[in-house]
Amino acid sequence: MVLSAKGQVLQNIAVQTGIYEMTISAPEIAKSAIPGQFVMVRPIYRSFEPFLNRPFGISNINAVKGTINILYIIVGKGTDLMRELREGDDVFLIGPVGNGFTIKPEQKNIALVAGGMGIAPLLPLAKTLREKGVTTYGLMGASKAAALVGTDAWQENGVQVQIATDDGSVGQRGFVTALLEDLLNKEKIDFIYCCGPTPMMACTVEIAEKHGVPIEVSLEKRMGCGIGVCMGCICKLKEADGSVKQYRVCYDGPVFRGEEVVFDD
């Protein structure tokens, strides 16, 4: 159930240079949210500055405390306003929005593949997988050490973490997809979940298909409304008959089966 709600900021801290984590009290959203869903955020309650809400993957869900977390990077006016929020400030929320990840009982060995801020929706998923006793491998890619977030939370949830950075400052030098290729050559993986930059996700899907491993991807798109009305976040999916149709990332996703997504448009 999608709700419009006033949330209250409990904490808003820098976790890396230019990257922040916000904890928001939003009991009704926290009660119904599942891993893979997101919220639309307006940083100033009862204000239309900025005019459009911003979408953020939910990076932590605590139904008992009634809180959710979001990770965000400073990229423009909206996120700059969010950085100024302090404990006790109110924010406007719409959520939880979209469809979350699919988890099946037969999945015993899982790989999470994240690129940069794409780790956000994979953090609560790791917690759920731990509760189900699933063996989970977390493969994280970033440009450099200062762009890494969330890996500590993965480890706290029993994820076996491997890191790749473009400059080699942490972990293996190169792309996270090389880590996935190596993992699939060594371990039997039942399912892959992925979120990050589009080229990385496209390559991840290609590798998954080559190895015959099913995969879900969480797409990232600019959004106007977040509830399927404005048609501003269109993606293309392959149908069973070979045709290609348009879908809304916010309403029909953001999680889709990887083999269905058309990445080359």
Phi and psi restraints in degrees (value plus and minus 20) as a CYANA .aco file:
   2 VAL   PHI    -104.9   -64.9
   2 VAL   PSI     110.0   150.0
   3 LEU   PHI    -140.6  -100.6
   3 LEU   PSI     128.2   168.2
   4 SER   PHI    -120.8   -80.8
   4 SER   PSI     107.0   147.0
   5 ALA   PHI    -168.2  -128.2
   5 ALA   PSI     136.4   176.4
   6 LYS   PHI    -113.3   -73.3
   6 LYS   PSI     103.5   143.5
   7 GLY   PHI    -126.6   -86.6
   7 GLY   PSI     135.2   175.2
   8 GLN   PHI    -137.1   -97.1
   8 GLN   PSI     109.5   149.5
   9 VAL   PHI     -91.0   -51.0
   9 VAL   PSI     106.4   146.4
  10 LEU   PHI    -121.3   -81.3
  10 LEU   PSI     -51.8   -11.8
  11 GLN   PHI    -178.1  -138.1
  11 GLN   PSI     124.9   164.9
  12 ASN   PHI    -168.7  -128.7
  12 ASN   PSI      76.6   116.6
  13 ILE   PHI    -146.8  -106.8
  13 ILE   PSI     131.7   171.7
  14 ALA   PHI     -98.5   -58.5
  14 ALA   PSI     109.5   149.5
  15 VAL   PHI    -126.6   -86.6
  15 VAL   PSI     -38.5     1.5
  16 GLN   PHI    -173.8  -133.8
  16 GLN   PSI     149.8   189.8
  17 THR   PHI     -81.1   -41.1
  17 THR   PSI      96.9   136.9
  18 GLY   PHI      61.0   101.0
  18 GLY   PSI     -17.7    22.3
  19 ILE   PHI    -141.4  -101.4
  19 ILE   PSI     110.2   150.2
  20 TYR   PHI    -145.8  -105.8
  20 TYR   PSI     135.9   175.9
  21 GLU   PHI    -144.7  -104.7
  21 GLU   PSI     108.7   148.7
  22 MET   PHI    -135.8   -95.8
  22 MET   PSI     111.0   151.0
  23 THR   PHI    -123.0   -83.0
  23 THR   PSI     106.3   146.3
  24 ILE   PHI    -144.3  -104.3
  24 ILE   PSI     112.2   152.2
  25 SER   PHI     -99.7   -59.7
  25 SER   PSI      94.7   134.7
  26 ALA   PHI    -171.8  -131.8
  26 ALA   PSI      54.2    94.2
  27 PRO   PHI     -75.3   -35.3
  27 PRO   PSI     -62.7   -22.7
  28 GLU   PHI     -89.1   -49.1
  28 GLU   PSI     -58.8   -18.8
  29 ILE   PHI     -88.5   -48.5
  29 ILE   PSI     -63.7   -23.7
  30 ALA   PHI     -82.0   -42.0
  30 ALA   PSI     -52.7   -12.7
  31 LYS   PHI     -89.0   -49.0
  31 LYS   PSI     -50.3   -10.3
  32 SER   PHI    -130.4   -90.4
  32 SER   PSI     -30.9     9.1
  33 ALA   PHI     -90.3   -50.3
  33 ALA   PSI     127.4   167.4
  34 ILE   PHI    -149.5  -109.5
  34 ILE   PSI     138.2   178.2
  35 PRO   PHI     -75.9   -35.9
  35 PRO   PSI     112.3   152.3
  36 GLY   PHI      85.9   125.9
  36 GLY   PSI     -37.6     2.4
  37 GLN   PHI    -101.8   -61.8
  37 GLN   PSI     149.3   189.3
  38 PHE   PHI    -159.0  -119.0
  38 PHE   PSI     154.1   194.1
  39 VAL   PHI    -146.8  -106.8
  39 VAL   PSI     129.3   169.3
  40 MET   PHI    -115.6   -75.6
  40 MET   PSI     110.2   150.2
  41 VAL   PHI    -142.2  -102.2
  41 VAL   PSI     113.2   153.2
  42 ARG   PHI    -135.4   -95.4
  42 ARG   PSI     103.1   143.1
  43 PRO   PHI     -88.7   -48.7
  43 PRO   PSI     -39.1     0.9
  44 ILE   PHI    -142.9  -102.9
  44 ILE   PSI      96.4   136.4
  45 TYR   PHI     -86.3   -46.3
  45 TYR   PSI     119.8   159.8
  46 ARG   PHI      39.1    79.1
  46 ARG   PSI      16.6    56.6
  47 SER   PHI    -156.9  -116.9
  47 SER   PSI     129.8   169.8
  48 PHE   PHI    -130.5   -90.5
  48 PHE   PSI      13.5    53.5
  49 GLU   PHI    -144.4  -104.4
  49 GLU   PSI      85.2   125.2
  50 PRO   PHI     -95.7   -55.7
  50 PRO   PSI     144.8   184.8
  51 PHE   PHI     -88.0   -48.0
  51 PHE   PSI     -61.9   -21.9
  52 LEU   PHI    -117.9   -77.9
  52 LEU   PSI     123.0   163.0
  53 ASN   PHI     -90.6   -50.6
  53 ASN   PSI     140.4   180.4
  54 ARG   PHI    -132.4   -92.4
  54 ARG   PSI     116.8   156.8
  55 PRO   PHI    -106.8   -66.8
  55 PRO   PSI     117.3   157.3
  56 PHE   PHI    -160.0  -120.0
  56 PHE   PSI     110.1   150.1
  57 GLY   PHI     -83.0   -43.0
  57 GLY   PSI     120.6   160.6
  58 ILE   PHI     -97.7   -57.7
  58 ILE   PSI      99.1   139.1
  59 SER   PHI    -116.2   -76.2
  59 SER   PSI     -30.2     9.8
  60 ASN   PHI    -178.1  -138.1
  60 ASN   PSI     120.7   160.7
  61 ILE   PHI    -147.8  -107.8
  61 ILE   PSI     101.8   141.8
  62 ASN   PHI    -146.3  -106.3
  62 ASN   PSI      72.9   112.9
  63 ALA   PHI     -86.5   -46.5
  63 ALA   PSI     -50.9   -10.9
  64 VAL   PHI     -87.5   -47.5
  64 VAL   PSI     -66.7   -26.7
  65 LYS   PHI    -103.2   -63.2
  65 LYS   PSI     -33.6     6.4
  66 GLY   PHI      54.1    94.1
  66 GLY   PSI      15.0    55.0
  67 THR   PHI    -144.9  -104.9
  67 THR   PSI     134.5   174.5
  68 ILE   PHI    -149.2  -109.2
  68 ILE   PSI     137.5   177.5
  69 ASN   PHI    -140.7  -100.7
  69 ASN   PSI     130.5   170.5
  70 ILE   PHI    -153.1  -113.1
  70 ILE   PSI     127.7   167.7
  71 LEU   PHI    -126.3   -86.3
  71 LEU   PSI     119.0   159.0
  72 TYR   PHI    -167.4  -127.4
  72 TYR   PSI     131.8   171.8
  73 ILE   PHI    -134.6   -94.6
  73 ILE   PSI     121.3   161.3
  74 ILE   PHI     -93.8   -53.8
  74 ILE   PSI      92.9   132.9
  75 VAL   PHI    -150.3  -110.3
  75 VAL   PSI     -31.5     8.5
  76 GLY   PHI    -191.7  -151.7
  76 GLY   PSI    -184.6  -144.6
  77 LYS   PHI     -83.0   -43.0
  77 LYS   PSI     -63.6   -23.6
  78 GLY   PHI     -82.1   -42.1
  78 GLY   PSI     -69.3   -29.3
  79 THR   PHI     -90.7   -50.7
  79 THR   PSI     -47.5    -7.5
  80 ASP   PHI     -86.4   -46.4
  80 ASP   PSI     -58.8   -18.8
  81 LEU   PHI     -85.0   -45.0
  81 LEU   PSI     -58.2   -18.2
  82 MET   PHI     -82.7   -42.7
  82 MET   PSI     -56.2   -16.2
  83 ARG   PHI     -81.1   -41.1
  83 ARG   PSI     -48.1    -8.1
  84 GLU   PHI    -101.7   -61.7
  84 GLU   PSI     -29.2    10.8
  85 LEU   PHI     -88.8   -48.8
  85 LEU   PSI     124.3   164.3
  86 ARG   PHI    -145.5  -105.5
  86 ARG   PSI     148.6   188.6
  87 GLU   PHI     -73.3   -33.3
  87 GLU   PSI     109.8   149.8
  88 GLY   PHI      77.3   117.3
  88 GLY   PSI     -35.0     5.0
  89 ASP   PHI     -92.1   -52.1
  89 ASP   PSI     129.4   169.4
  90 ASP   PHI    -117.9   -77.9
  90 ASP   PSI     126.4   166.4
  91 VAL   PHI    -150.5  -110.5
  91 VAL   PSI     135.7   175.7
  92 PHE   PHI    -116.0   -76.0
  92 PHE   PSI     112.2   152.2
  93 LEU   PHI    -147.3  -107.3
  93 LEU   PSI     124.9   164.9
  94 ILE   PHI    -144.2  -104.2
  94 ILE   PSI     105.2   145.2
  95 GLY   PHI     146.2   186.2
  95 GLY   PSI     159.2   199.2
  96 PRO   PHI     -91.9   -51.9
  96 PRO   PSI     118.6   158.6
  97 VAL   PHI    -127.7   -87.7
  97 VAL   PSI     125.0   165.0
  98 GLY   PHI      66.0   106.0
  98 GLY   PSI    -199.4  -159.4
  99 ASN   PHI    -120.1   -80.1
  99 ASN   PSI     118.4   158.4
 100 GLY   PHI    -108.5   -68.5
 100 GLY   PSI    -194.0  -154.0
 101 PHE   PHI     -91.6   -51.6
 101 PHE   PSI     129.7   169.7
 102 THR   PHI    -112.7   -72.7
 102 THR   PSI     108.1   148.1
 103 ILE   PHI    -143.2  -103.2
 103 ILE   PSI     103.7   143.7
 104 LYS   PHI    -131.8   -91.8
 104 LYS   PSI     126.5   166.5
 105 PRO   PHI     -78.5   -38.5
 105 PRO   PSI     -50.6   -10.6
 106 GLU   PHI     -97.3   -57.3
 106 GLU   PSI     -26.8    13.2
 107 GLN   PHI    -101.6   -61.6
 107 GLN   PSI      90.8   130.8
 108 LYS   PHI    -130.7   -90.7
 108 LYS   PSI     -45.8    -5.8
 109 ASN   PHI    -148.6  -108.6
 109 ASN   PSI      95.1   135.1
 110 ILE   PHI    -141.3  -101.3
 110 ILE   PSI     124.8   164.8
 111 ALA   PHI    -136.6   -96.6
 111 ALA   PSI     109.3   149.3
 112 LEU   PHI    -124.8   -84.8
 112 LEU   PSI     107.4   147.4
 113 VAL   PHI    -140.9  -100.9
 113 VAL   PSI      96.7   136.7
 114 ALA   PHI    -143.5  -103.5
 114 ALA   PSI     123.6   163.6
 115 GLY   PHI    -142.4  -102.4
 115 GLY   PSI      95.3   135.3
 116 GLY   PHI      37.8    77.8
 116 GLY   PSI    -148.4  -108.4
 117 MET   PHI     -90.2   -50.2
 117 MET   PSI     -26.8    13.2
 118 GLY   PHI     -84.3   -44.3
 118 GLY   PSI     -28.1    11.9
 119 ILE   PHI     -89.5   -49.5
 119 ILE   PSI     -42.2    -2.2
 120 ALA   PHI     -70.7   -30.7
 120 ALA   PSI     -77.1   -37.1
 121 PRO   PHI     -90.4   -50.4
 121 PRO   PSI     -35.2     4.8
 122 LEU   PHI    -105.2   -65.2
 122 LEU   PSI     -29.0    11.0
 123 LEU   PHI     -92.6   -52.6
 123 LEU   PSI     -72.6   -32.6
 124 PRO   PHI     -86.0   -46.0
 124 PRO   PSI     -47.1    -7.1
 125 LEU   PHI     -83.9   -43.9
 125 LEU   PSI     -61.6   -21.6
 126 ALA   PHI     -80.4   -40.4
 126 ALA   PSI     -58.5   -18.5
 127 LYS   PHI     -84.3   -44.3
 127 LYS   PSI     -63.9   -23.9
 128 THR   PHI     -84.0   -44.0
 128 THR   PSI     -61.4   -21.4
 129 LEU   PHI     -84.8   -44.8
 129 LEU   PSI     -58.0   -18.0
 130 ARG   PHI     -81.7   -41.7
 130 ARG   PSI     -63.4   -23.4
 131 GLU   PHI     -83.0   -43.0
 131 GLU   PSI     -46.6    -6.6
 132 LYS   PHI    -111.2   -71.2
 132 LYS   PSI     -19.3    20.7
 133 GLY   PHI      54.5    94.5
 133 GLY   PSI       5.2    45.2
 134 VAL   PHI    -105.4   -65.4
 134 VAL   PSI     119.6   159.6
 135 THR   PHI     -97.8   -57.8
 135 THR   PSI     102.4   142.4
 136 THR   PHI    -146.0  -106.0
 136 THR   PSI     109.8   149.8
 137 TYR   PHI    -126.8   -86.8
 137 TYR   PSI     110.5   150.5
 138 GLY   PHI    -133.3   -93.3
 138 GLY   PSI      97.8   137.8
 139 LEU   PHI    -129.9   -89.9
 139 LEU   PSI      97.6   137.6
 140 MET   PHI    -138.1   -98.1
 140 MET   PSI     109.6   149.6
 141 GLY   PHI    -138.8   -98.8
 141 GLY   PSI     121.3   161.3
 142 ALA   PHI    -173.3  -133.3
 142 ALA   PSI     145.0   185.0
 143 SER   PHI     -90.8   -50.8
 143 SER   PSI     -55.4   -15.4
 144 LYS   PHI    -181.4  -141.4
 144 LYS   PSI     153.1   193.1
 145 ALA   PHI     -78.1   -38.1
 145 ALA   PSI     -58.7   -18.7
 146 ALA   PHI     -90.9   -50.9
 146 ALA   PSI     -27.6    12.4
 147 ALA   PHI    -121.8   -81.8
 147 ALA   PSI     -17.7    22.3
 148 LEU   PHI    -104.0   -64.0
 148 LEU   PSI     111.0   151.0
 149 VAL   PHI    -161.2  -121.2
 149 VAL   PSI     131.9   171.9
 150 GLY   PHI      66.1   106.1
 150 GLY   PSI     -32.2     7.8
 151 THR   PHI     -87.5   -47.5
 151 THR   PSI     -51.6   -11.6
 152 ASP   PHI     -82.9   -42.9
 152 ASP   PSI     -61.7   -21.7
 153 ALA   PHI     -85.3   -45.3
 153 ALA   PSI     -57.3   -17.3
 154 TRP   PHI     -77.6   -37.6
 154 TRP   PSI     -69.9   -29.9
 155 GLN   PHI     -82.4   -42.4
 155 GLN   PSI     -56.4   -16.4
 156 GLU   PHI     -83.0   -43.0
 156 GLU   PSI     -43.8    -3.8
 157 ASN   PHI    -120.9   -80.9
 157 ASN   PSI       0.7    40.7
 158 GLY   PHI      58.9    98.9
 158 GLY   PSI      -7.6    32.4
 159 VAL   PHI     -96.8   -56.8
 159 VAL   PSI     116.3   156.3
 160 GLN   PHI    -105.7   -65.7
 160 GLN   PSI      84.9   124.9
 161 VAL   PHI    -114.3   -74.3
 161 VAL   PSI     115.0   155.0
 162 GLN   PHI    -148.2  -108.2
 162 GLN   PSI     122.6   162.6
 163 ILE   PHI    -145.9  -105.9
 163 ILE   PSI     120.6   160.6
 164 ALA   PHI    -148.4  -108.4
 164 ALA   PSI     113.4   153.4
 165 THR   PHI    -145.0  -105.0
 165 THR   PSI     127.4   167.4
 166 ASP   PHI     -79.2   -39.2
 166 ASP   PSI     -58.2   -18.2
 167 ASP   PHI    -117.0   -77.0
 167 ASP   PSI     -19.7    20.3
 168 GLY   PHI      55.0    95.0
 168 GLY   PSI      -7.1    32.9
 169 SER   PHI     -90.3   -50.3
 169 SER   PSI     -44.6    -4.6
 170 VAL   PHI    -160.6  -120.6
 170 VAL   PSI     118.3   158.3
 171 GLY   PHI      46.0    86.0
 171 GLY   PSI    -169.1  -129.1
 172 GLN   PHI    -102.7   -62.7
 172 GLN   PSI     119.8   159.8
 173 ARG   PHI     -95.1   -55.1
 173 ARG   PSI     112.1   152.1
 174 GLY   PHI     106.5   146.5
 174 GLY   PSI    -177.0  -137.0
 175 PHE   PHI    -117.2   -77.2
 175 PHE   PSI     132.0   172.0
 176 VAL   PHI     -84.7   -44.7
 176 VAL   PSI     -45.5    -5.5
 177 THR   PHI     -84.6   -44.6
 177 THR   PSI     -47.4    -7.4
 178 ALA   PHI     -87.1   -47.1
 178 ALA   PSI     -55.5   -15.5
 179 LEU   PHI     -84.8   -44.8
 179 LEU   PSI     -59.5   -19.5
 180 LEU   PHI     -85.3   -45.3
 180 LEU   PSI     -64.9   -24.9
 181 GLU   PHI     -77.5   -37.5
 181 GLU   PSI     -63.7   -23.7
 182 ASP   PHI     -85.9   -45.9
 182 ASP   PSI     -62.4   -22.4
 183 LEU   PHI     -82.4   -42.4
 183 LEU   PSI     -64.8   -24.8
 184 LEU   PHI     -88.0   -48.0
 184 LEU   PSI     -43.9    -3.9
 185 ASN   PHI     -97.1   -57.1
 185 ASN   PSI     -39.1     0.9
 186 LYS   PHI    -126.9   -86.9
 186 LYS   PSI     -53.0   -13.0
 187 GLU   PHI    -143.2  -103.2
 187 GLU   PSI     134.0   174.0
 188 LYS   PHI    -107.3   -67.3
 188 LYS   PSI      90.6   130.6
 189 ILE   PHI    -126.8   -86.8
 189 ILE   PSI     109.3   149.3
 190 ASP   PHI    -105.0   -65.0
 190 ASP   PSI     -48.2    -8.2
 191 PHE   PHI    -180.9  -140.9
 191 PHE   PSI     130.4   170.4
 192 ILE   PHI    -145.9  -105.9
 192 ILE   PSI     118.0   158.0
 193 TYR   PHI    -139.9   -99.9
 193 TYR   PSI     118.5   158.5
 194 CYS   PHI    -163.0  -123.0
 194 CYS   PSI     122.7   162.7
 195 CYS   PHI    -173.8  -133.8
 195 CYS   PSI     117.7   157.7
 196 GLY   PHI     142.5   182.5
 196 GLY   PSI    -181.4  -141.4
 197 PRO   PHI     -79.1   -39.1
 197 PRO   PSI     126.9   166.9
 198 THR   PHI     -75.5   -35.5
 198 THR   PSI     -66.4   -26.4
 199 PRO   PHI     -80.4   -40.4
 199 PRO   PSI     -57.6   -17.6
 200 MET   PHI     -85.4   -45.4
 200 MET   PSI     -62.5   -22.5
 201 MET   PHI     -86.0   -46.0
 201 MET   PSI     -59.4   -19.4
 202 ALA   PHI     -81.2   -41.2
 202 ALA   PSI     -62.5   -22.5
 203 CYS   PHI     -87.9   -47.9
 203 CYS   PSI     -58.5   -18.5
 204 THR   PHI     -82.2   -42.2
 204 THR   PSI     -63.5   -23.5
 205 VAL   PHI     -82.6   -42.6
 205 VAL   PSI     -61.9   -21.9
 206 GLU   PHI     -80.3   -40.3
 206 GLU   PSI     -63.1   -23.1
 207 ILE   PHI     -86.8   -46.8
 207 ILE   PSI     -62.7   -22.7
 208 ALA   PHI     -80.2   -40.2
 208 ALA   PSI     -64.3   -24.3
 209 GLU   PHI     -84.7   -44.7
 209 GLU   PSI     -58.7   -18.7
 210 LYS   PHI     -80.6   -40.6
 210 LYS   PSI     -56.1   -16.1
 211 HIS   PHI    -113.6   -73.6
 211 HIS   PSI     -19.8    20.2
 212 GLY   PHI      50.8    90.8
 212 GLY   PSI      11.3    51.3
 213 VAL   PHI    -127.3   -87.3
 213 VAL   PSI     105.1   145.1
 214 PRO   PHI     -84.7   -44.7
 214 PRO   PSI     131.2   171.2
 215 ILE   PHI    -166.4  -126.4
 215 ILE   PSI     123.6   163.6
 216 GLU   PHI    -138.3   -98.3
 216 GLU   PSI     120.0   160.0
 217 VAL   PHI    -141.2  -101.2
 217 VAL   PSI     125.3   165.3
 218 SER   PHI    -125.1   -85.1
 218 SER   PSI      90.9   130.9
 219 LEU   PHI    -100.4   -60.4
 219 LEU   PSI     128.4   168.4
 220 GLU   PHI    -137.1   -97.1
 220 GLU   PSI     104.3   144.3
 221 LYS   PHI    -161.9  -121.9
 221 LYS   PSI     132.5   172.5
 222 ARG   PHI     -85.2   -45.2
 222 ARG   PSI     120.0   160.0
 223 MET   PHI    -152.2  -112.2
 223 MET   PSI     123.9   163.9
 224 GLY   PHI    -113.7   -73.7
 224 GLY   PSI     -79.9   -39.9
 225 CYS   PHI    -119.3   -79.3
 225 CYS   PSI     -58.1   -18.1
 226 GLY   PHI      65.3   105.3
 226 GLY   PSI     -21.9    18.1
 227 ILE   PHI    -144.2  -104.2
 227 ILE   PSI      -4.8    35.2
 228 GLY   PHI      69.9   109.9
 228 GLY   PSI     -10.4    29.6
 229 VAL   PHI    -112.9   -72.9
 229 VAL   PSI     -63.5   -23.5
 230 CYS   PHI    -101.2   -61.2
 230 CYS   PSI     -35.9     4.1
 231 MET   PHI      41.9    81.9
 231 MET   PSI       9.0    49.0
 232 GLY   PHI    -110.4   -70.4
 232 GLY   PSI     -22.4    17.6
 233 CYS   PHI    -147.0  -107.0
 233 CYS   PSI      27.6    67.6
 234 ILE   PHI     -93.0   -53.0
 234 ILE   PSI     118.9   158.9
 235 CYS   PHI    -148.4  -108.4
 235 CYS   PSI     149.2   189.2
 236 LYS   PHI    -134.9   -94.9
 236 LYS   PSI     115.7   155.7
 237 LEU   PHI    -144.8  -104.8
 237 LEU   PSI     124.7   164.7
 238 LYS   PHI    -102.3   -62.3
 238 LYS   PSI     111.0   151.0
 239 GLU   PHI    -108.6   -68.6
 239 GLU   PSI     147.2   187.2
 240 ALA   PHI     -81.7   -41.7
 240 ALA   PSI     -48.8    -8.8
 241 ASP   PHI    -107.5   -67.5
 241 ASP   PSI     -15.0    25.0
 242 GLY   PHI      74.4   114.4
 242 GLY   PSI     -29.6    10.4
 243 SER   PHI     -96.6   -56.6
 243 SER   PSI     145.6   185.6
 244 VAL   PHI    -140.1  -100.1
 244 VAL   PSI     110.1   150.1
 245 LYS   PHI    -147.7  -107.7
 245 LYS   PSI     139.8   179.8
 246 GLN   PHI    -113.0   -73.0
 246 GLN   PSI     121.4   161.4
 247 TYR   PHI    -155.2  -115.2
 247 TYR   PSI     139.9   179.9
 248 ARG   PHI    -114.6   -74.6
 248 ARG   PSI     106.1   146.1
 249 VAL   PHI     -82.8   -42.8
 249 VAL   PSI     -60.0   -20.0
 250 CYS   PHI     -89.7   -49.7
 250 CYS   PSI     -63.8   -23.8
 251 TYR   PHI    -111.6   -71.6
 251 TYR   PSI     -63.9   -23.9
 252 ASP   PHI    -107.9   -67.9
 252 ASP   PSI     -39.4     0.6
 253 GLY   PHI    -137.1   -97.1
 253 GLY   PSI    -163.1  -123.1
 254 PRO   PHI     -99.3   -59.3
 254 PRO   PSI     -24.0    16.0
 255 VAL   PHI    -112.7   -72.7
 255 VAL   PSI     107.2   147.2
 256 PHE   PHI    -153.5  -113.5
 256 PHE   PSI     138.6   178.6
 257 ARG   PHI     -87.1   -47.1
 257 ARG   PSI     108.9   148.9
 258 GLY   PHI     -78.4   -38.4
 258 GLY   PSI     -59.5   -19.5
 259 GLU   PHI     -89.2   -49.2
 259 GLU   PSI     -33.4     6.6
 260 GLU   PHI    -108.2   -68.2
 260 GLU   PSI     -41.4    -1.4
 261 VAL   PHI     -98.5   -58.5
 261 VAL   PSI     113.2   153.2
 262 VAL   PHI    -114.3   -74.3
 262 VAL   PSI      91.9   131.9
 263 PHE   PHI    -114.8   -74.8
 263 PHE   PSI     -34.5     5.5
 264 ASP   PHI    -117.4   -77.4
 264 ASP   PSI      11.6    51.6
